[in-house]
Amino acid sequence: MSQVVGKKMAAPRVVRPSSRFTSLIVLLGLGACTSVLGIEDLHDGPRPGAGGDDTTAGTTTTGGKSNAGGKNGNGGSGNPNAGSPEPGAGAGNEPSGGTGAEAGTGNDGGTGGSGDNPPLTGPVHGKLIDRWGKVIANATVQIGAEQVSSDDKGLFTVDDVGESYDVSMLVDGTGWVFQGLTLRNPTLQIYSGSPSRYTYVDCDFKPGTAKVANEELTVAMSTPTGGVETTDVGTDAKFYVRPQWEGSANTTGTAHALYWTVNPATKLPAVYKAYDTKTQALADGIDGSLITFDIGSTTPFTAKAITGTVTPYGEGSRTNSVFMRFSSGASIQIVDHEPTLDAFSYLAPEQISNASFTVAAWEGSYYGPLGLVHRNGVSPGEGVGALDIPAPPTVLTPPNSATNVDDATNFSFKASPDNAGTFLVVLNNLDEIQRLYIVTTQKKFTVPNVVDGAFVLAQGTEYEWWVETHGSFATVDAMAGPTGWVDEFSEEYITPVGLEQDSGTYTYSAAYTFTTKP
């Protein structure tokens, strides 16, 4: 039996290349590998309603920005609730209004510009959320010289902000910086901001089931903000699961058990034999009641093939995965396949309510670089078409194993042709739990200020850094929409997380290490 445990996220855990691999080895030594389940809703492209510049209402093919049809007096027609996709009449220096291919919604649609408007300045009314969509209260936020705290709804206000600005935050000792924002109402999503919880729950099966060779039995248990998957379960003894979640000390867990056989030659699913689900109240640090699953059904589920093709970016080994996704947020992996061909065909069970499937293909290694593409909401019998694995960024300077790095050192990386827009840069202190995340379009930078120096490079210390992409957002503004930006495979790409599902991509570069000046 191997247990895929939900991860703690209140304190930043070292998860990437060398440090990710170390954590994985530790867990495997305990008979476990790591996964987590939760909430998120991301978009591959720019958020509907994002910006219009100059002569078009949206340089990224979406509606008007910040309630204005365009700068420089461009028209951009629309009502207060939806940016219109039709051209508008220009009232300023430009001859025509912008067009948007998609309608904006809420505050992001708007009316046309009136002419020679001054630069957009004034207060910023922001909101902080974590990867699950939960608000983050009592976080320190800084724009320019002004510091504020988010309230119990995750909201904050900073007055007198210029047209373009950076936001830095300190959340549970972790630094975040969003660079080059212009939105007056950004929603800033980060990985984590709530206490981490866990408990143990014993599980068993009703008598009459005896697992034999070439059979798989997996149990997954989820909460709204985390969960666990336990694979290779036996039927001859009780076993435990260790669900983890974030936020309140009390929550409800939903457990799922899936029983199937595999083709002995290919190790791919052949027959889906049984399924059962249970719910249970969970409390932090208090063992749950025994869960007994009934998987004694003798009538297999019908199954149909999910088909498609994968195009690699051309570097590293490849893996195709299929995950059974439940409305509770739980996930059970039914396919883990290293393909020799681009075309694929995998059987998935029908007749299981509140379930869909995610097909993922990734190329690379735990150490990076790695590119991943996933198609969500797939049904048995569906053809998903072509999945193109994106190439990750390339870290340039400082070179790997560099020394004498300090806050004045220039960091640089190269974007791939598949991800030319926004990036998440991660700097990780290998000597202690300290991490900085930078959301940016800049491919050359120095270490930015975080809440008056809350994150600085410690002297004589070893760090690693790498670059991630989450979809194809064109601007940091586009990442600051109400649904967030975090890809469901990020940080723990072994398993997707989230109640709400949207297809996307995720990449990360190789990690370079460096040592700071003594």
C-alpha positions in Angstrom: 0.0 0.0 0.0 1.2 3.5 -0.8 -0.4 6.5 0.7 -0.6 9.7 -1.3 -1.1 12.2 1.5 -2.5 15.7 1.3 0.2 18.3 2.0 0.5 20.9 4.6 0.7 24.4 3.1 0.5 26.8 6.1 4.3 26.9 6.2 6.0 26.8 2.8 7.2 23.3 2.2 10.3 22.6 0.1 8.8 20.9 -3.0 10.9 21.7 -6.0 13.5 20.0 -7.9 16.1 18.8 -5.4 14.0 19.7 -2.4 10.8 18.3 -4.0 12.7 15.1 -4.7 14.0 15.0 -1.1 10.4 15.3 0.2 9.2 12.6 -2.2 12.0 10.2 -1.0 11.1 10.9 2.6 7.4 10.1 1.9 8.2 7.0 -0.1 10.3 5.8 2.8 7.0 6.0 4.8 5.1 4.2 2.1 3.7 7.5 0.7 3.9 10.1 -2.0 2.3 13.5 -1.9 -0.9 14.9 -3.4 -3.5 17.4 -2.4 -7.1 18.2 -3.4 -8.9 21.5 -3.3 -10.5 24.5 -5.1 -9.5 26.6 -8.1 -10.8 28.0 -11.3 -8.1 29.2 -13.8 -8.0 30.4 -17.3 -5.5 29.6 -20.1 -5.9 33.0 -21.7 -6.5 36.6 -20.5 -9.4 37.0 -18.1 -12.6 38.2 -19.9 -12.9 41.9 -19.4 -9.1 42.6 -19.3 -7.6 45.7 -20.7 -7.9 47.9 -23.7 -4.8 49.9 -24.8 -4.7 52.6 -27.5 -6.7 51.8 -30.6 -8.2 48.5 -29.6 -10.4 47.7 -26.7 -8.3 44.7 -25.7 -4.8 43.9 -26.8 -5.5 40.4 -25.6 -8.8 39.9 -27.4 -10.9 40.7 -24.4 -13.2 43.5 -23.4 -12.6 46.9 -21.8 -10.2 47.5 -18.9 -11.1 49.1 -15.6 -14.5 50.4 -16.8 -12.8 52.3 -19.7 -13.2 51.3 -23.3 -9.6 52.3 -24.1 -6.9 54.8 -23.5 -6.3 57.9 -25.6 -10.0 58.6 -26.0 -10.9 55.4 -27.7 -14.6 54.6 -27.7 -15.3 51.0 -26.6 -19.1 50.8 -26.3 -20.8 48.7 -23.7 -23.2 48.8 -20.8 -22.0 48.9 -17.1 -22.4 45.1 -16.8 -20.8 43.8 -20.0 -18.2 45.0 -22.4 -19.7 44.9 -25.9 -17.9 42.9 -28.7 -19.0 45.5 -31.2 -16.9 48.5 -32.2 -17.5 51.7 -30.4 -17.2 55.3 -31.5 -13.9 57.0 -30.7 -14.2 60.3 -28.8 -10.6 61.2 -28.5 -7.4 61.1 -30.5 -8.0 57.8 -32.2 -10.5 57.3 -35.0 -12.3 54.3 -33.7 -13.3 52.4 -30.7 -11.8 49.1 -29.7 -13.4 45.7 -30.3 -13.3 42.8 -27.9 -13.7 39.2 -28.9 -15.3 38.3 -25.6 -17.8 40.1 -23.4 -16.5 41.6 -20.1 -18.5 40.9 -17.0 -19.3 42.9 -13.9 -16.9 45.8 -13.2 -14.7 44.7 -16.1 -17.0 45.8 -18.8 -17.7 49.5 -19.2 -18.4 52.5 -21.2 -16.3 54.3 -23.7 -13.5 56.7 -22.9 -14.3 60.4 -23.0 -11.2 61.9 -24.6 -8.0 63.3 -23.1 -8.4 61.5 -19.7 -5.5 61.8 -17.2 -3.6 58.7 -16.2 -5.7 56.3 -14.2 -4.8 56.8 -10.5 -6.5 56.7 -7.2 -7.3 54.0 -4.6 -6.8 50.3 -5.1 -9.5 48.1 -3.5 -8.0 44.6 -3.5 -8.9 41.1 -2.2 -6.6 38.2 -1.1 -7.5 34.6 -1.7 -5.7 31.3 -1.4 -5.5 28.4 -4.0 -8.8 27.1 -2.7 -10.6 30.4 -3.3 -10.8 31.1 0.5 -10.2 34.6 1.7 -7.0 35.5 3.5 -7.4 37.7 6.6 -4.8 39.7 8.6 -2.1 39.7 5.9 0.2 42.6 5.6 0.0 44.4 2.2 2.2 47.1 0.9 1.9 49.4 -2.2 4.6 52.0 -2.4 5.3 53.2 1.1 1.8 52.5 2.5 1.1 49.3 4.5 -2.4 47.9 5.3 -3.8 44.6 6.5 -6.5 42.6 4.9 -9.8 42.4 6.8 -11.8 39.3 7.8 -13.2 39.2 4.2 -9.7 39.3 2.7 -10.2 42.9 1.5 -7.8 45.8 1.7 -7.6 49.4 0.4 -4.6 51.6 -0.4 -5.2 55.2 -1.4 -3.3 57.4 -3.9 -1.8 54.6 -6.1 -0.3 55.4 -9.5 -1.4 54.0 -12.8 1.0 51.1 -12.6 2.1 49.6 -9.3 3.6 46.7 -7.5 2.0 44.9 -4.5 4.0 43.0 -1.9 2.5 40.8 0.8 3.7 38.9 3.8 1.6 35.8 4.6 2.7 33.4 7.3 6.3 34.4 6.8 6.1 33.9 3.0 6.7 36.8 0.7 4.7 37.5 -2.4 5.1 40.3 -5.0 2.8 41.1 -7.9 4.5 43.4 -10.4 3.1 45.8 -13.0 -0.6 45.9 -12.0 -3.0 48.6 -13.2 -6.3 47.2 -12.0 -8.1 49.2 -9.3 -9.9 46.0 -8.0 -7.4 43.1 -8.2 -8.0 39.7 -6.7 -4.6 38.4 -5.7 -4.4 34.7 -5.4 -1.5 33.0 -3.5 -0.9 29.4 -2.7 -1.7 29.3 1.0 -2.7 31.5 4.0 -4.6 29.3 6.5 -3.6 26.9 9.3 -2.9 23.3 8.2 -4.9 20.5 9.7 -4.9 16.7 9.6 -6.3 13.6 11.3 -6.3 9.8 10.9 -9.2 7.7 9.7 -9.3 3.9 9.8 -10.8 2.1 6.8 -11.9 -1.4 6.1 -14.0 -3.4 3.6 -17.0 -5.6 4.2 -16.2 -9.3 4.1 -16.4 -11.2 0.9 -13.9 -9.2 -1.2 -10.4 -10.7 -1.8 -8.0 -8.6 -3.9 -5.9 -10.8 -6.3 -3.1 -10.2 -8.8 -3.7 -7.6 -11.5 -6.3 -5.8 -9.5 -6.1 -2.2 -8.2 -7.9 -0.8 -5.2 -7.6 2.9 -4.3 -9.2 5.0 -1.6 -9.3 8.8 -1.8 -10.7 11.2 0.9 -11.3 14.9 0.3 -12.3 18.0 2.0 -13.1 21.4 0.5 -9.4 22.4 1.0 -7.3 19.3 0.9 -7.3 15.5 0.9 -5.5 12.2 0.5 -5.3 9.3 -1.9 -4.2 5.8 -0.8 -3.2 3.4 -3.6 -2.5 -0.3 -3.7 -4.9 -1.0 -0.8 -5.3 -4.6 0.3 -8.5 -6.2 1.5 -7.0 -8.5 4.2 -6.6 -5.8 7.0 -7.6 -2.4 8.1 -5.6 0.6 6.9 -5.7 4.3 7.6 -5.9 7.5 5.5 -4.5 10.8 6.7 -6.6 13.6 5.2 -5.1 17.1 5.5 -6.9 20.4 4.9 -6.5 24.1 5.6 -8.7 26.5 7.6 -11.2 25.6 10.2 -10.4 22.8 12.8 -13.6 21.0 11.8 -14.7 20.0 8.3 -16.4 17.2 6.4 -14.5 14.5 4.4 -15.9 12.5 1.5 -14.2 9.1 0.9 -14.3 7.2 -2.4 -13.2 3.6 -3.0 -12.6 2.3 -6.6 -11.8 -1.3 -7.5 -10.6 -2.4 -10.9 -8.5 -4.8 -12.8 -5.6 -4.1 -15.2 -4.3 -5.7 -18.3 -1.2 -7.7 -17.1 0.7 -6.8 -20.2 0.1 -3.1 -20.4 -1.0 -2.4 -16.8 -3.8 -0.2 -18.2 -7.4 -0.5 -16.8 -9.4 -3.4 -18.2 -12.5 -3.9 -16.0 -14.0 -1.6 -13.3 -15.5 -3.9 -10.7 -16.9 -1.7 -7.9 -17.2 1.7 -6.3 -18.4 3.0 -2.9 -18.4 6.4 -1.2 -18.8 7.5 2.5 -18.8 10.9 4.3 -17.5 11.6 7.7 -17.0 14.6 10.0 -13.3 15.4 10.6 -11.6 17.3 13.4 -8.0 18.4 13.6 -5.9 16.0 15.6 -8.9 13.8 16.6 -9.1 10.3 14.9 -12.2 9.7 12.8 -14.6 6.8 13.1 -14.0 3.6 11.2 -15.2 3.7 7.5 -16.3 0.4 6.0 -16.6 0.3 2.2 -18.8 -2.2 0.4 -17.1 -3.2 -2.9 -18.6 -6.7 -3.2 -20.6 -5.9 -6.3 -20.3 -8.6 -9.0 -21.7 -6.4 -11.8 -18.8 -4.4 -13.4 -19.4 -0.9 -14.7 -19.5 -0.3 -18.4 -16.4 1.4 -19.7 -15.6 3.5 -22.8 -12.3 4.7 -24.2 -11.0 8.2 -23.8 -8.8 8.9 -26.8 -6.5 11.6 -28.2 -3.0 12.4 -29.1 -0.1 14.1 -27.3 2.5 16.3 -29.0 5.7 16.5 -26.9 7.9 19.6 -26.8 10.9 17.3 -27.4 12.9 17.0 -24.1 12.8 14.4 -21.4 10.7 11.3 -20.6 6.9 11.4 -21.0 3.9 10.3 -18.9 0.2 10.2 -19.6 -2.2 10.2 -16.7 -6.0 9.9 -16.3 -7.6 11.0 -13.0 -11.2 10.2 -11.9 -12.4 13.5 -10.4 -15.3 13.7 -8.0 -17.5 16.7 -7.2 -16.3 16.4 -3.6 -12.8 17.4 -4.8 -11.3 13.9 -4.5 -9.1 12.4 -7.2 -8.2 8.8 -8.1 -5.6 8.1 -10.6 -6.6 5.3 -12.9 -3.8 5.6 -15.6 -0.1 6.2 -15.1 1.5 5.4 -18.4 4.8 6.0 -20.1 3.8 6.0 -23.8 5.8 5.0 -26.8 3.3 6.5 -29.3 1.6 9.9 -29.5 -1.9 8.5 -29.8 -3.6 7.1 -26.7 -6.7 5.2 -25.7 -7.7 4.5 -22.0 -10.8 2.9 -20.6 -12.8 4.9 -18.1 -15.9 3.7 -16.1 -19.4 5.0 -16.8 -22.4 5.0 -14.3 -20.5 6.6 -11.4 -22.4 9.8 -10.4 -20.7 13.1 -9.7 -17.5 12.0 -11.5 -15.6 13.2 -14.6 -12.1 12.7 -15.9 -8.9 14.7 -16.3 -6.3 13.7 -18.9 -2.8 15.0 -18.3 0.4 14.6 -20.2 3.7 15.8 -19.0 7.3 15.7 -20.1 10.5 16.2 -18.2 11.6 15.2 -14.7 11.1 16.0 -11.0 14.2 18.1 -11.1 12.9 20.1 -14.1 12.5 21.3 -16.6 8.9 20.0 -17.0 5.9 20.9 -19.1 2.4 19.7 -18.5 -1.0 20.0 -20.3 -4.3 18.8 -18.9 -7.8 18.5 -20.3 -10.6 18.5 -17.7 -14.2 17.5 -17.6 -13.7 14.6 -20.0 -16.4 11.9 -20.3 -15.9 8.2 -21.1 -16.0 7.7 -24.8 -14.9 11.2 -25.6 -12.1 12.1 -27.9 -10.0 15.0 -26.4 -8.2 15.8 -29.6 -4.6 17.0 -29.6 -2.8 17.8 -26.3 0.4 19.9 -26.9 2.9 19.8 -24.0 4.3 23.3 -23.6 8.0 23.9 -23.2 9.1 25.5 -19.9 11.3 28.6 -19.4 15.1 28.4 -19.2 17.0 29.8 -16.2 20.0 31.9 -17.3 21.7 33.9 -14.6 23.1 33.6 -12.0 24.5 30.4 -13.4 24.0 27.1 -11.5 26.1 26.9 -8.3 27.0 30.6 -8.5 28.6 32.3 -5.4 28.7 35.8 -4.0 25.1 36.6 -5.0 23.4 39.5 -3.3 20.4 41.8 -3.6 22.0 43.7 -6.4 22.6 40.6 -8.6 20.6 40.4 -11.8 18.5 37.3 -12.2 17.4 36.4 -15.7 15.6 33.7 -17.6 14.4 33.0 -21.1 10.7 32.4 -22.0 9.8 29.5 -24.3 7.7 30.1 -27.4 4.8 28.4 -25.7 4.8 30.8 -22.6 5.8 34.3 -23.5 3.5 36.2 -21.1 3.5 36.0 -17.3 5.7 34.0 -14.9 5.9 33.0 -11.3 9.5 33.2 -10.1 10.4 31.3 -6.9 13.4 32.0 -4.6 13.8 29.3 -1.9 16.1 29.4 1.1 17.5 25.9 1.5 18.7 26.5 5.0 15.4 27.3 6.5 11.7 27.6 5.6 11.7 30.9 3.8 10.4 31.6 0.3 9.6 34.5 -2.0 7.2 34.3 -5.0 7.3 37.0 -7.7 4.4 37.3 -10.2 5.8 39.2 -13.1 6.2 39.7 -16.9 9.9 40.7 -16.4 12.5 38.2 -17.5 15.4 40.2 -15.8 15.1 41.5 -12.3 16.8 42.0 -8.9 15.2 40.8 -5.6 12.3 43.2 -5.0 11.3 44.8 -1.8 8.8 42.8 0.3 6.9 44.7 3.0 9.9 46.9 4.1 12.5 44.3 3.8 10.7 41.3 5.2 12.5 39.1 2.6 16.2 39.6 2.0 18.9 37.3 0.9 20.7 36.0 4.0 24.4 36.2 4.0 26.4 33.0 3.4 23.2 31.0 2.6 22.3 28.5 -0.1 19.3 29.2 -2.2 17.6 27.7 -5.3 15.4 29.4 -7.8 13.2 28.5 -10.7 10.5 29.9 -13.0 6.9 28.6 -13.4 4.1 29.3 -15.9 0.4 28.9 -15.1 -1.5 28.9 -18.4 -1.1 31.6 -21.0 -2.0 34.8 -19.2 -0.6 37.8 -21.1 -0.5 40.3 -18.2 -0.3 40.3 -14.5 -3.7 42.2 -14.6 -5.1 39.2 -16.3 -3.9 37.0 -13.4 -5.6 39.3 -10.9 -9.2 38.5 -11.9 -11.8 37.1 -9.4 -11.1 33.5 -10.3 -7.4 33.5 -9.7 -4.5 32.1 -11.7 -3.0 29.1 -9.9 -3.0 25.9 -12.0 -4.4 22.8 -10.3 -1.3 20.8 -10.9 1.1 23.4 -9.5 3.3 22.6 -6.5 2.1 19.0 -6.5 1.8 18.1 -10.2 1.4 14.3 -9.4 -2.3 14.9 -8.8 -4.7 17.7 -9.8 -6.5 19.7 -7.1 -9.8 21.5 -7.0 -13.6 21.4 -6.9 -13.9 23.6 -10.0 -12.1 22.3 -13.1 -10.7 24.1 -16.1 -8.2 22.8 -18.6 -4.8 24.4 -18.6 -1.0 24.1 -18.7 1.7 24.3 -16.1 5.5 24.4 -16.6 8.6 24.9 -14.5 12.2 25.4 -15.4 15.2 23.6 -14.0 16.2 24.9 -10.5 19.5 26.7 -10.2 21.3 26.9 -6.8 23.4 29.8 -5.6 25.2 30.9 -2.5 25.0 34.5 -1.2 28.0 36.6 -0.1 29.4 35.6 3.3 
